Amino acid sequence: MDSHPTLCAAIRDRIANSPDQRITFATYMDMALYHPDYGYYSTEAVNIGKQGDFFTSVHLGPDFGELLAEQFVQMWEILGQPAAFSLVEMGAGQGHLALDILNYLKLRYPNFFAALKYIIVEKSPILRQEQQQRLQGFTVEIKSSLEEILSNSIIGCFFSNELVDALPVHQFILEQGQLREIYVTLQPESIETRFIASAQSQESIVNSQRPPTPFTEVIAEPSTPRLAEYFDLVGIQFLENVYPEGYRSEVNLAALDWLGVVADRLQRGYVLTIDYGYPASRYYNPRRSQGTLQCYWHHQRHNNPYINIGQQDITAHVDFTALERWGERCGLAKVGWTQQELFLMALGLGDRMVSLSHTNQPISDLLRRRDALRQLLDPYGLGGFGVLAQSKGLKETETFLTLKGFTVPQLPTSN
């Protein structure tokens, strides 16, 4: 469980050169994941898949991508089958999902495929290389940021699968009913008590009883008024008699910034966000007093972001209420919100499960595929993910057309 020494040195330098010798957790998380030379997603440390640090719906086979493709076809039809339809995948990982979608559309929907312009937005240089290699049989534009896409230029759909959870988050804590922010600073030589108050700043250094690390935490005033404004946005009020002392969680301001850029680039069409998370009322439940931050290393899940620095993934659940309400301010109308199991069932996953009994596959292959489909539906796993659809620029008649993935799924039949 070694940290990347050069990355740790870069973070130490950033702290040492910052006012009060501290940085927000969002800055720390951004460097740990996205430092251009040493961050987790920028180096060969990133390891996605069944044998890696974590896996997604994509790694269970092509069904997830093929069912998404069915939804994209309907979006194209609702928009009047434009001659050019852009599908913008944000955070495309190793390119598996793009390959599944493109293969399926080329085979099943040649007219849509002919109109399709597939664009990937990927920050990681290592993953961009993998995507180029995997997708070399198709015409795909790969960009390093949304800034490379012109404002009001996209007719089609922006979509992401497990992207927002990896955007850097601010961490906060409640002290005597007041909102305070958790910062990252350098570890003192010894910490004898959990809270050490500075006589001048009244800050508190937190000893989380974690393994030795160069870094520790310090509590101070919020770095930006946007933290308090965020809770006004999602309708959460931290009352002393409801939330316990020391209540701790996260705020994803980067998600709002990201969605604002997406809305600006979209002229007409949809935004589809798939990720694990909750509405704000569940996310900030008083009983969830330690937040949702998680780290993944070799399929081991833990909550210590100060070890394996640059070698592990760091994530936090998504607040879908924030995406809905901020989207409205940015001109995005909510189309629907559901869970992945219902979304995929409505798109035909149930019928795929029934059809397995009519195939001539070897029994081992059949059981493997049936297990994969069930994992996509598991309400305590991937099936419990949230799926949010938003739209912009639709005609009034188009707004009445429900996306298939958000209809009540029909029970599959064996006939």
C-alpha positions as MATLAB code, in Angstrom:
seq = 'MDSHPTLCAAIRDRIANSPDQRITFATYMDMALYHPDYGYYSTEAVNIGKQGDFFTSVHLGPDFGELLAEQFVQMWEILGQPAAFSLVEMGAGQGHLALDILNYLKLRYPNFFAALKYIIVEKSPILRQEQQQRLQGFTVEIKSSLEEILSNSIIGCFFSNELVDALPVHQFILEQGQLREIYVTLQPESIETRFIASAQSQESIVNSQRPPTPFTEVIAEPSTPRLAEYFDLVGIQFLENVYPEGYRSEVNLAALDWLGVVADRLQRGYVLTIDYGYPASRYYNPRRSQGTLQCYWHHQRHNNPYINIGQQDITAHVDFTALERWGERCGLAKVGWTQQELFLMALGLGDRMVSLSHTNQPISDLLRRRDALRQLLDPYGLGGFGVLAQSKGLKETETFLTLKGFTVPQLPTSN';
ca = [
       0.000    0.000    0.000;
       2.680    2.471   -1.056;
       1.922    6.032   -2.088;
       3.533    7.644   -5.115;
       6.489    9.539   -3.579;
       6.713   12.207   -6.280;
       2.987   12.895   -6.059;
       3.209   13.165   -2.265;
       6.063   15.642   -2.691;
       3.968   17.692   -5.132;
       1.067   17.778   -2.671;
       3.409   18.753    0.164;
       4.765   21.611   -1.958;
       1.235   22.752   -2.781;
       0.373   22.833    0.919;
       3.589   24.567    1.922;
       3.035   27.304   -0.662;
      -0.647   27.824    0.188;
      -2.054   30.413    2.604;
      -2.112   28.984    6.137;
      -0.302   25.885    4.788;
      -3.467   23.994    3.957;
      -5.504   23.037    0.872;
      -9.141   22.033    0.492;
      -9.876   18.331    0.298;
     -11.166   19.000   -3.232;
      -7.702   20.233   -4.231;
      -6.090   17.216   -2.571;
      -8.469   14.787   -4.288;
      -7.950   16.497   -7.640;
      -4.168   16.102   -7.339;
      -4.414   12.497   -6.115;
      -6.616   11.498   -9.041;
      -5.800   13.903  -11.868;
      -2.284   15.298  -11.409;
      -1.128   15.402  -15.061;
       1.994   13.318  -14.382;
       1.393   11.276  -11.222;
      -2.351   11.183  -10.485;
      -4.237    7.881  -10.362;
      -6.089    8.496  -13.634;
      -3.018    9.925  -15.369;
      -0.687    6.965  -14.924;
      -0.637    3.230  -15.399;
      -1.846    2.930  -11.801;
      -5.441    3.230  -13.063;
      -6.747   -0.317  -13.119;
     -10.365   -0.803  -14.144;
     -12.093   -4.119  -14.651;
     -12.853   -7.383  -12.866;
      -9.180   -7.862  -12.001;
      -8.548   -4.186  -11.228;
      -9.428   -1.779   -8.449;
     -13.116   -1.648   -9.421;
     -15.431   -2.602  -12.262;
     -18.526   -1.028  -13.769;
     -21.633   -2.214  -15.622;
     -19.571   -2.146  -18.815;
     -17.316   -4.984  -17.649;
     -20.224   -7.430  -17.374;
     -20.573   -7.757  -21.151;
     -22.075   -5.795  -24.045;
     -25.682   -5.760  -22.789;
     -25.360   -2.494  -20.871;
     -24.012   -0.627  -23.896;
     -26.500   -2.213  -26.263;
     -29.463   -1.221  -24.098;
     -28.114    2.319  -23.820;
     -27.884    2.327  -27.605;
     -31.606    1.572  -27.789;
     -32.248    4.698  -25.716;
     -29.983    6.827  -27.918;
     -31.847    5.678  -31.030;
     -35.135    6.820  -29.510;
     -33.592   10.184  -28.608;
     -32.579   10.609  -32.255;
     -36.106    9.755  -33.365;
     -37.688   12.199  -30.899;
     -35.435   14.970  -32.229;
     -36.731   14.286  -35.740;
     -33.843   12.104  -36.922;
     -31.362   14.949  -37.531;
     -28.752   14.294  -40.216;
     -26.021   14.791  -37.616;
     -26.500   13.453  -34.083;
     -23.592   13.828  -31.646;
     -23.157   11.298  -28.866;
     -20.696   12.699  -26.321;
     -19.399   10.179  -23.793;
     -17.706   11.896  -20.852;
     -15.189    9.801  -18.964;
     -15.090    6.812  -21.299;
     -12.667    4.665  -19.301;
     -10.952    2.096  -21.494;
     -13.413    2.546  -24.364;
     -15.379   -0.665  -23.795;
     -18.757    1.072  -23.574;
     -18.130    3.077  -26.737;
     -17.156   -0.112  -28.579;
     -20.303   -1.955  -27.441;
     -22.521    0.956  -28.479;
     -20.885    1.469  -31.867;
     -20.823   -2.235  -32.767;
     -24.494   -2.589  -31.895;
     -25.626    0.521  -33.762;
     -23.645   -0.391  -36.859;
     -25.278   -3.820  -36.939;
     -28.840   -2.992  -35.852;
     -29.464    0.669  -36.738;
     -27.484    1.591  -39.876;
     -29.493    4.767  -40.520;
     -28.773    6.125  -37.059;
     -25.161    4.968  -37.302;
     -24.762    6.956  -40.512;
     -25.949   10.106  -38.732;
     -23.872    9.478  -35.621;
     -20.874   11.542  -34.575;
     -19.246    9.871  -31.561;
     -17.170   12.112  -29.305;
     -15.243   11.090  -26.186;
     -14.165   13.594  -23.549;
     -11.405   12.046  -21.459;
      -9.026   13.857  -19.119;
      -6.641   10.931  -18.609;
      -3.858   10.643  -21.238;
      -3.372    6.954  -20.432;
      -7.056    6.190  -20.987;
      -7.141    8.278  -24.190;
      -4.409    6.014  -25.577;
      -6.425    2.893  -24.685;
      -9.538    4.356  -26.280;
      -7.706    5.159  -29.515;
      -6.398    1.609  -29.748;
      -9.687   -0.073  -28.900;
     -11.811    2.108  -31.205;
      -9.499    2.324  -34.201;
     -12.114    0.580  -36.356;
     -14.502    3.521  -35.907;
     -14.400    7.261  -36.486;
     -14.329    8.715  -32.982;
     -13.197   12.150  -31.853;
     -11.316   12.050  -28.551;
     -10.951   15.319  -26.666;
      -9.187   16.066  -23.386;
     -11.830   18.472  -22.033;
     -15.276   19.899  -22.629;
     -13.603   23.227  -23.385;
     -12.642   21.799  -26.781;
     -16.339   21.677  -27.722;
     -17.880   24.923  -28.960;
     -20.708   26.580  -27.051;
     -24.223   25.702  -28.243;
     -22.825   23.287  -30.840;
     -24.138   19.841  -29.880;
     -27.364   18.348  -31.165;
     -27.629   14.949  -29.564;
     -26.796   13.600  -26.129;
     -24.097   14.059  -23.500;
     -23.859   10.961  -21.322;
     -21.696    9.563  -18.537;
     -21.447    6.345  -16.577;
     -19.725    6.604  -13.188;
     -18.040    9.927  -13.937;
     -19.524   12.367  -11.432;
     -18.628   10.209   -8.418;
     -14.919   10.733   -9.186;
     -15.089   14.538   -9.395;
     -13.226   16.229   -6.502;
     -15.407   17.015   -3.483;
     -15.141   19.452   -0.604;
     -15.529   17.912    2.838;
     -17.299   19.655    5.697;
     -18.076   19.040    9.332;
     -20.623   20.549   11.747;
     -19.211   22.120   14.892;
     -21.744   23.568   17.342;
     -24.275   23.725   14.525;
     -21.942   25.715   12.261;
     -20.735   24.654    8.831;
     -16.957   24.236    8.811;
     -14.661   22.914    6.109;
     -12.107   20.121    6.367;
      -8.729   20.971    4.855;
      -5.610   18.897    4.244;
      -2.336   19.954    5.856;
       1.018   18.416    6.693;
       1.187   15.832    9.433;
       2.831   17.162   12.606;
       5.485   14.963   14.183;
       3.038   13.762   16.824;
      -0.628   14.227   17.654;
      -1.592   13.430   21.219;
      -5.255   14.406   21.137;
      -8.024   14.240   18.577;
      -8.478   18.015   18.473;
      -5.652   20.501   18.957;
      -6.924   24.065   18.999;
      -4.727   26.895   17.761;
      -4.968   29.899   20.084;
      -4.860   32.306   17.143;
      -7.048   30.643   14.543;
      -9.229   28.348   16.696;
      -8.707   25.653   14.069;
      -8.820   21.984   14.971;
      -6.404   19.360   13.737;
      -8.096   16.016   13.336;
      -6.369   12.765   14.172;
      -8.437   10.106   12.418;
      -6.353    7.249   13.849;
      -5.301    6.256   10.355;
      -2.035    4.586    9.283;
       1.053    6.819    8.997;
       0.718    9.333    6.184;
       2.359   12.658    5.294;
      -0.994   14.412    5.624;
      -3.652   15.137    8.206;
      -6.764   17.272    8.439;
      -7.509   20.695    9.829;
     -10.897   22.336   10.329;
     -11.493   26.011    9.551;
     -13.980   28.418    8.002;
     -15.390   27.413    4.588;
     -13.140   28.283    1.673;
     -16.048   29.624   -0.366;
     -19.621   30.839    0.251;
     -20.689   28.354   -2.422;
     -20.741   25.624    0.244;
     -23.560   27.305    2.155;
     -25.280   28.256   -1.103;
     -25.187   24.596   -2.129;
     -27.387   23.608    0.794;
     -29.823   26.385   -0.040;
     -29.957   24.896   -3.541;
     -30.803   21.384   -2.368;
     -33.042   22.457    0.536;
     -30.985   21.114    3.437;
     -30.870   22.973    6.754;
     -28.412   21.857    9.409;
     -30.278   22.250   12.686;
     -28.459   21.462   15.920;
     -31.278   19.324   17.253;
     -31.372   17.156   14.103;
     -27.758   16.744   12.998;
     -25.253   15.381   15.518;
     -22.121   17.252   16.564;
     -19.271   16.255   14.273;
     -21.598   15.362   11.380;
     -19.372   15.030    8.309;
     -20.061   14.756    4.595;
     -19.173   16.095    1.157;
     -20.193   18.797   -1.316;
     -19.494   18.316   -5.013;
     -19.128   21.835   -6.428;
     -17.155   20.395   -9.362;
     -20.293   18.513  -10.460;
     -22.208   21.780  -10.718;
     -19.387   23.387  -12.709;
     -19.263   20.357  -15.005;
     -23.018   20.356  -15.589;
     -22.974   24.081  -16.346;
     -20.401   23.541  -19.096;
     -22.360   20.607  -20.511;
     -25.539   22.710  -20.622;
     -23.650   25.490  -22.398;
     -22.326   23.106  -25.073;
     -25.714   21.468  -25.704;
     -27.891   23.210  -28.270;
     -30.666   20.625  -28.488;
     -31.014   17.198  -26.994;
     -30.332   15.338  -23.773;
     -27.979   14.833  -20.847;
     -27.951   11.306  -19.367;
     -26.114   10.741  -16.072;
     -25.698    7.262  -14.561;
     -23.981    6.913  -11.208;
     -24.387    5.776   -7.635;
     -25.985    8.310   -5.365;
     -29.134    9.611   -3.715;
     -31.528   12.535   -3.601;
     -30.289   15.196   -1.172;
     -32.717   14.148    1.575;
     -31.106   10.689    1.667;
     -27.577   11.864    0.998;
     -27.608   14.244    3.964;
     -29.629   12.023    6.270;
     -28.599   12.819    9.875;
     -27.835    9.135   10.429;
     -25.288    9.105    7.572;
     -22.911   11.026    9.791;
     -19.609   10.150    8.113;
     -20.495   10.926    4.506;
     -20.029    8.668    1.501;
     -16.334    9.017    0.610;
     -14.841    5.690   -0.446;
     -11.508    4.497   -1.817;
     -10.934    1.462   -4.048;
      -7.686   -0.468   -4.244;
      -7.538   -3.968   -5.764;
     -11.281   -4.417   -5.162;
     -10.803   -3.506   -1.506;
     -13.070   -0.706   -0.334;
     -12.081    1.548    2.538;
     -12.455    5.186    3.636;
      -8.845    6.364    4.005;
      -7.832    8.709    1.174;
      -4.419    9.379    2.745;
      -2.845    6.022    1.899;
      -2.031    4.544   -1.525;
      -1.852    8.131   -2.764;
      -1.905    8.091   -6.570;
      -2.440    4.330   -6.505;
      -6.139    4.122   -5.594;
      -9.470    5.533   -6.726;
     -11.329    8.008   -4.510;
     -15.066    8.542   -4.961;
     -18.128   10.037   -3.305;
     -21.792    9.379   -4.016;
     -23.710   11.746   -6.282;
     -26.341   14.175   -5.022;
     -28.933   13.909   -7.800;
     -31.062   16.695   -6.323;
     -28.163   19.089   -6.868;
     -27.810   17.996  -10.511;
     -31.548   18.431  -11.093;
     -31.823   21.881   -9.546;
     -28.561   23.263  -10.877;
     -29.511   21.887  -14.278;
     -32.739   23.880  -14.149;
     -30.733   27.048  -13.511;
     -28.572   26.211  -16.519;
     -31.522   25.634  -18.848;
     -31.806   21.855  -18.481;
     -35.285   20.451  -17.889;
     -35.666   17.258  -15.889;
     -36.951   14.443  -18.096;
     -36.843   11.645  -15.554;
     -35.016    9.975  -12.707;
     -35.054    6.270  -11.953;
     -32.880    3.405  -10.830;
     -30.698    1.464  -13.220;
     -32.584   -1.806  -12.745;
     -35.863   -0.189  -13.856;
     -34.142    1.776  -16.620;
     -32.569   -1.337  -18.158;
     -35.721   -3.422  -17.728;
     -37.719   -0.778  -19.592;
     -35.150   -0.946  -22.398;
     -35.515   -4.724  -22.737;
     -33.129   -6.411  -20.313;
     -35.889   -8.674  -18.985;
     -36.577  -10.026  -22.449;
     -32.874  -10.716  -22.847;
     -32.942  -12.809  -19.679;
     -35.920  -14.802  -20.938;
     -34.254  -15.374  -24.314;
     -31.308  -17.120  -22.637;
     -33.406  -20.278  -22.313;
     -33.766  -20.385  -26.100;
     -30.070  -20.180  -26.956;
     -27.663  -22.980  -27.803;
     -24.780  -21.620  -25.741;
     -22.694  -23.963  -23.602;
     -24.158  -24.136  -20.116;
     -21.101  -22.410  -18.611;
     -21.509  -19.429  -20.974;
     -25.243  -19.278  -20.335;
     -24.785  -19.213  -16.560;
     -22.063  -16.593  -16.835;
     -24.260  -14.303  -18.937;
     -27.287  -14.824  -16.713;
     -25.196  -13.859  -13.701;
     -23.966  -10.726  -15.500;
     -27.518   -9.648  -16.344;
     -28.606  -10.207  -12.753;
     -25.734   -8.065  -11.494;
     -26.958   -5.220  -13.712;
     -30.316   -5.489  -11.921;
     -29.090   -6.021   -8.356;
     -30.843   -3.281   -6.304;
     -28.043   -3.453   -3.721;
     -25.368   -3.072   -6.380;
     -25.336   -1.755   -9.935;
     -29.115   -1.955  -10.240;
     -29.471    0.600   -7.462;
     -27.546    3.272   -9.382;
     -29.415    6.454  -10.241;
     -30.213    7.416  -13.827;
     -31.025   11.062  -14.493;
     -32.160   12.424  -17.870;
     -32.321   16.149  -18.636;
     -33.108   17.976  -21.859;
     -32.579   21.302  -23.574;
     -34.034   22.931  -26.645;
     -36.815   20.421  -27.240;
     -39.948   21.520  -29.056;
     -43.139   21.488  -27.021;
     -44.435   18.439  -28.880;
     -41.145   16.612  -28.198;
     -41.325   17.193  -24.450;
     -44.465   15.030  -24.266;
     -42.619   12.003  -25.652;
     -41.353    9.868  -22.761;
     -37.958    8.287  -23.036;
     -38.360    4.530  -23.104;
     -35.934    3.970  -20.232;
     -38.184    6.004  -17.933;
     -41.430    4.191  -18.701;
     -42.818    1.496  -16.421;
     -40.976   -1.667  -17.493;
     -43.096   -4.471  -18.858;
     -42.724   -7.895  -17.308;
     -40.850  -10.183  -19.719;
     -42.795  -12.975  -21.383;
     -41.545  -16.384  -22.382;
     -43.786  -16.639  -25.447;
];
